[in-house]
Amino acid sequence: MTTRWKVNITPAERTARVVIGGLGVLAGVVLLTSAPGVVAVVLELLLVVAGLDLVVTGALGHCPLYARLGHVPSSLKEKVS
């Protein structure tokens, strides 16, 4: 059974998510190389995970949180049936 998710993110937001998420992943990986303590490592790993989430949701065009909250951008409302 394959589920096709509806696009619920605008093209501009998708681009921003991929760019900002990619920068977050890159920053987290760079910072991990010089992590001075356990708390820093945990925070940097969280940065990497958050960045990956943004990249994936931006690439797919579907945000599960938006779907759960019932949020649909006004520019996409006429396209969603």
Secondary structure, DSSP 8 states (H G I E B T S, - for coil): --------S-HHHHHHHHHHHHHHHHHHHHHHTT--SHHHHHHHHHHHHHHHHHHHHHHHT--HHHHHHT---HHHHTT--
